[in-house]
Amino acid sequence: MTSQEIFDLNDQYVMGTYGRFPVVIDHGEGATLYNPEGKKYIDFTSGIGVSALGYGYEPWVEAITAQAKKVGHTSNLFHLEPPVKLAEILCKRTGMDKVFYANGGSEANEGVMKLARKYSFDKYGKGRHTIITLKNSFHGRTMASLTATGQDSFHNFFFPFVDGYRYANANDLSSLEAVMGDDVCAIMMELIQGEGGILPLDQDYVSAVAALCKEKDVLLLIDEVQSGVGRSGSLFAFQQYDIQPDVVSFAKGIAGGLPMSGFMSNAKCAKVLVPGTHGTTFGGNPICAAAGLVVQETLSDAFLEEVKAKGAYLCKAVEGLNLPCFGKTRGMGLMLGIDVAEGYVNKELAKKLIDNGLLILTAGSGMRMLPPLMVSYEEIDAAIAIMKDVLGG
Ligand SMILES: *Cc1c(COP(=O)(O)O)cnc(C)c1O
């Protein structure tokens, strides 16, 4: 089919939920994608942080194909090899104790919040159920994860929202103390606010929150749906923050392009969810888990060092362009944000770049870059050349 035929079918039959760009993706290789007519795009989006290994990576394709030939799904009533192997690797690499699998980021966070409330119920009884999240955060679009999302613009239309949430300003301990209370069971936060604009939290603040949680037996829940799986230059961003969270959620990059998510808990929280309290039909799907194993094999410590080096190289190259439309850059690893200067609109800049062959994201009021983790220096240089050509004038 041609691009135009696909646009037309989409308009006729698919709900208009997304503000899509007029681009059809047909296939890809490395960090480069092609439309059906053969037009080339450098991909600085990774399908919003999902396609960590880029496109057409042979070991990933082979692992998925091999598992599909064996068995594609069995439910959680039976045991399978790939998800248990993946859980072992995740625990050993992070110091966490046990894993639960789900399918998307919102669903993972729902489970994390259920765990937190039950931990508190088991130990302290009813009423200690409030979860504090940070303003400008993003935790998902299901009813509770949407309530947890600390952005007023999302709290519309779908009333009534879920009870038992309060919000604090990021990087502001007094704001957190002001909403603390005896009814609080958990604090949930992203260490690098992703959708909010690529805003890493301060180390001092994170250490203070961790200490406060410990003192009050309030669970520290870290949402690494976007920052996890190598994106920040370590397997999980919390490993660069010198904390040991109670529960960590992951999703986007975990299976390198297949829908998979989950959360890991420490030993303290590992036995909270017992049979009958939580579950999901597709969770731990063996094809997704087989893909996840390839992601883990690929993300060696040396590979993660490369992610840091490429992120630093990209940041410096963007800064070196001195584009009038761009302000400061920030981020960790290959999770990078660029402020947009006054008088410019991020969505318009994104549209121009995409029209000219560079797929890029926005976040908050700025630009966001999430290239596949195996993006090459040549592809980074090509992307920088497009930015210079398109936005330099
Ligand atoms: C994307 C994202 C989510 C939601 O994930 P979905 O798979 O879209 O449900 C939750 N938290 C963070 C930090 C995210 O970036």
The ligand as an SDF file (V2000), in Angstrom:
LIG
                    3D

 15 15  0  0  0  0  0  0  0  0999 V2000
    5.1280    5.9850   28.9900 C   0  0  0  0  0  0  0  0  0  0  0  0
    5.1070    6.0740   30.4650 C   0  0  0  0  0  0  0  0  0  0  0  0
    4.0850    5.4690   31.2270 C   0  0  0  0  0  0  0  0  0  0  0  0
    2.8810    4.8120   30.5900 C   0  0  0  0  0  0  0  0  0  0  0  0
    3.2020    3.7020   29.8340 O   0  0  0  0  0  0  0  0  0  0  0  0
    2.1230    3.0590   28.8330 P   0  0  0  0  0  0  0  0  0  0  0  0
    2.8090    1.8510   28.2870 O   0  0  0  0  0  0  0  0  0  0  0  0
    1.8230    4.0950   27.8000 O   0  0  0  0  0  0  0  0  0  0  0  0
    0.9200    2.7160   29.6440 O   0  0  0  0  0  0  0  0  0  0  0  0
    4.1850    5.5110   32.6030 C   0  0  0  0  0  0  0  0  0  0  0  0
    5.2300    6.1140   33.2120 N   0  0  0  0  0  0  0  0  0  0  0  0
    6.2140    6.7100   32.5150 C   0  0  0  0  0  0  0  0  0  0  0  0
    7.3530    7.3410   33.2460 C   0  0  0  0  0  0  0  0  0  0  0  0
    6.1830    6.7260   31.1240 C   0  0  0  0  0  0  0  0  0  0  0  0
    7.1470    7.3440   30.4350 O   0  0  0  0  0  0  0  0  0  0  0  0
  1  2  1  0
  2  3  1  0
  2 14  2  0
  3  4  1  0
  3 10  2  0
  4  5  1  0
  5  6  1  0
  6  7  2  0
  6  8  1  0
  6  9  1  0
 10 11  1  0
 11 12  2  0
 12 13  1  0
 12 14  1  0
 14 15  1  0
M  END
$$$$
